[in-house]
Every structure is written in structure tokens, then in C-alpha cells.
């Protein structure tokens, strides 16, 4: 049982839903722009914001782009559970893959984003 509690405390959860077509389109355009600038980025999820951080590794880690989105502006449902009291989740991802997924959802009436363990 202790092992199970330890596993639960190390788990992070994220689930969000976009129900507005304009929000889906806007988020898709933001991610598409990011994917054209950099191959990979860090997506930082907080209870209030979604941030995309692109760093220029050739310039000693200087930040090139910092994209800050208020989650309430885009998402109709938004749930996050981080590992610690900060309640943040950091994900390194290939921006083009997220962009491709969002582009394929442009004709959908809703989009659900979910972090899963694979």
C-alpha cells in the first residue's frame, strides 16, 4: 500500500477541453508558429497559464521566445495536478507533432488534451 501511495504522489495529471472553434483555431495557429521557429519546446502548465518556452541553445541557453496563454481564454475545462505544491507540469515536446494534432482537429467541435502515461 505504501508503494501505491508513493506512485500516486509522483503522478502528474492534466486534462483540458476546448469547446469553442475559435479557441481551437487560435491555439492551433500559436502552436504552428512555434513549430516553425523551433523543433522542440517546453510546455509549462500551471493552474492559470499555459506557457511555451523556446530556448536558443547556441546562445548559452538564452530564451528566444516565451509564449504565455491564459488558460481561461482557451479552455472550457482545465484540470492540472502537479507533483509538488507549485502544481506545475513541465513537458518537453516536439512542437510540430502538437501542431499536426491540432491541425487535424480544426474541423472538430471540441478538442480534449490529456496527459497520459505511456
Buried (B, 14 or more C-beta within 10 A) or exposed (E): EEEEEEEEEEEBEBBBBBEBBEBBBBBBBBBBBBBEBBEBBEBBBBEEBBBBBBBEEEEEEEEBBEBEBEBEEBBEEBEBEBEEEEBBBEEEEEBBEBBBEBEEBEEEEBBEBEBEEE
